[in-house]
Amino acid sequence: METILIQANAKINLNLEILNKLPAGFHQIESVFQSIDLSDFLLLKKSKKDNFTGAVVCPETENIIFKAKKSLEKSLGKSLPCRIHLQKSIPIAAGLGGGSADAAATLVGLNFLYNLKLSKKELVKIGVKVGADLPFFFYGGTCKVEGIGEKVTSVKQKLPKFFLIFRPHKRLETKKMYELYDKTGKNFLALARESCPEIERIEKHLNDFGFKPKLSGSGPTMFCGVNDYKLAKEIIENYQDFNGDIFICRPENKAIKILKL
């Protein structure tokens, strides 16, 4: 196998509770993660040297994809040179897990590309060192996530046909949001409202249609479940002058899909 194409799906948090902060600085959480069909795509190809193209959003040394790759190489004690091309659709710093999805997809892709035969549990151990919510993306679907993100359990839950996703054009970095939480004791929704006033407008608009929207992750993305496609379109068409992106998504039963071997 020389080339592999992978679909990395975003996630939303159907609920999220921060329990406490551990001495090491991580936070214990209880949450239910849900995969949705808002996706990035990664093309991995064996090569003599590493090469990264596509959506370059930060220096390679800060890129979570390369951090995941280096973590894998360190655990194996060998180099896994390849070209990685990223086609990005999942918004950045939006509470949708795009970076973590891409990092997990990279580990899965390298596992197949180099026939490493690593188990899901082994990938989880490597992934959690890179990002606390990476483990979920090796499972996907609907999962209860606990601890710092390393405890993942698939659960059954009645889901709507669609999720209506409102993402304001305001980046909220998870690390900074946790720092604000530690400082103020306010939950992510309260903090996100302060940083992004558009959230209150989204809440009012969806309340007018009888929905109580939720915040995904640390925000600023808001969402609600909708079973009627025409209603979803009506909600969107009646929301004027929105400085952001709106998506109609379906729930997915996987976080990562291998499309080409």
N, C-alpha and C positions, 0 to 999 in steps of 0.2 A: 504494500500500500504506500503510495507516494503523496496522495492528496486527499483531503477530507473537508467537507463543507458542513458546518454546524449551525443550527438555529438555537439562539439563546433567548429564552422568554423572560419578560419582566415579571415582577411579583407585586401584589398589593397585600397590605396587612388588614385582614378582616377584623382583627382586634390587636391591641398591643398594650401591654402593661409592663412598666419598669418596676422591678421588685426592690433591688438594692444595688449598691456599688461594691465591688470586691476590692480587696487590698491592692491587687495588681492593676486596678484602674478600669477593668471591664465592668459592664453592668449585666446583672441577671434579668432576664425578661421572660414573659409568657406571652406568646403571640400565636395567631393562626395566619400562616402565609398561604397565598393563593397564586398559582401561575396564571398568566393571561397571555393572549396571543399578540402582544406588542413585542416585537422581536428585533434583536441584532443578529447579524450573520457573520461568521468567521470562516475564512478559507485558510487552511493550514497546508503547507507543502514542504516536504523535506528539502533541505538545501545544505550547502557547505557552511554558510554563515547565516546568522539571524538577520531578519529584515522585517520591518513593520511598516505597513502602508494602510491607506484608508483614513479613517477618522482618528487623526492624531490630536488628542485633546490635552495632552500634557507631556513633559519630557519622559523618555523611556524609563529613567530611573524612578519616576514617580508613578508609572503606569501599572495598574493592578494586574494587567495581563502578564506583563514581564515579571512582576513580583511572584505571580503564581508559577510561571515557568521556571524561574530561578529557584523557588522553593522545592519544586519537583526535582530539578537537577541536583540540588544539594542533598536531598533525601536519597537519591539513587547513586550519587557520587560520579555522575557522568553527564556530558553535554548532550543536548537534544536539539541540534540546530534546525531551524525551519523558518520559512516565510509565513508571516501572519498578516492577512488582509482583513480589516474590520469595516464592515458596513453597518453604521450605527443609526438606529431609529429610536431607541429608548432614551428619553431625555436624561441629562446629567444632573446629579445632585437634586433629584426630584422625589426621593422616597420610593423609587420603583426597582431598586436593586440592579440597575443596568451594569454597573462595573463588576459587581460580584457575579452576575450571570455570565459575563464575558470571561472572567477569570476561571470560573468553574468549567465553562465550555472549553477553554484552552487546555485545562488539565485532562478533561475527557478526550479531547482531540488528540493530544500527545500520547495518551494511553493507547488509543487505537492506532495512531500513525506509526508508533514505534513498537507496537505489540508488547507493551510492558506487562499486561495481564494483572494490573492492580485492581483489587476489589473496591467496591463502593466505600467500605469502611476505611481502607487505606487512603483513598482519595480524600475522604472527609478529614482524616488526620492531617494531611498535607494542606488542605484548603483552609481549615480553621486558623492556621498560623498566618494566613494572608488576610483573611477577613472573617469576622464573627458570623456573618450570615451566609457565607459560602456553602456550608453543609447542606442547607435546604435545597440548593440547586442541583445536587446529585440525586435528589428524590423527586421533587416537583409535585404538581397537583395541589392537593389541599393537605397541609401538614401543621401539626402543633409543634411549635419551636420553643425550646426552653434552654435554661442555662445561659450561656453567653451567645447561644446560637448553635451549639454543637449537638444538642439533643433534639432529634427530629423524628416525629412519629406521624405516619400517614393517618388521616382521619376522614370519616365520611360526613359530609355536611351538604344540606340542600342548597344549591346554588342558583342564582338567576341565570337567564339565558345570556344576558349581556351585562357588562360593567361599563358605566359611563364615566370616563376619566377626564377630569379638568386639571390641567397642569399650567399654573401661572408661570410667566417668564421671570422667575426669581429662583436662584439657586440657593438651597439650604444644605450645607454640608453636615453630614451626620455627626462627625466629630465635634463640630462647633455647637450643634444642637444639644448634644449630651453635656458639653461644658456649661451651657446655659441652664440646662436642667439641674446640674449639680449646684450651680450658683444660686438659682432662684427657687427651685422646688416646683416650678410650674411644669405642667405636662406639655407634650410636644404640640398639641393643638393650640394651646394658649400662646406658646412661644411663636408658633408659625403665624398666628393671627397678628402678632406684634410686628413680625418681620415682613409680612406680606398681607397688606390690607385687603387685597383682592379676595382672600379666603372668605371673609365675612359676606362679601357680595355673592360669591358662589353658594354659600350656605343659604342665604335668603332666597336666591333664585330656585334652588332645589327644594327648599321648604315650601315654596309657593306651589310646587307640583306634588307635594305630599311626601317628599323624600327627606330622610335625615342623612346627609352625607358624612363620610368618615375621612380622616386623614390617613394617607398611606405612609408608613414609616415615620420619619422625622419631617416629612413634608417637602414642598408645599402642595403636592398633588392631593386633590380631593376626589372622591368617587362615590358612586351609589350603584346598587344593582337594579336593573330594569328588565322586565320580561317582554315588553312590547317594543318592537323596533321603531314603529311609527311614533310612539311616545318619546323614545330617545331622540329621534330626529326633531321632534317638536321642541323638546327642551333645549337642544342646541340652537335651533333657528331663532328662538326667542331670547337668547342670551346675546346681547349686543355689546360691541366694542370691548371684546375680551382680549387682553394682552397676554396671550398664552396659546396652548394647544389643547384641543379636545379630541378624544379618541373614543370610539365605540369598540369595545373588546369582548371577546368570548373567554370564558374560563378554559384553561388547558389542564390536561392530566399529566403533563410532563414539563420540566423546566428546560431541558436540553434535548434536542433532536438531531440525530446524525442523518443528514440528507443525502450524502454522497460518499461512497467508499472507493 
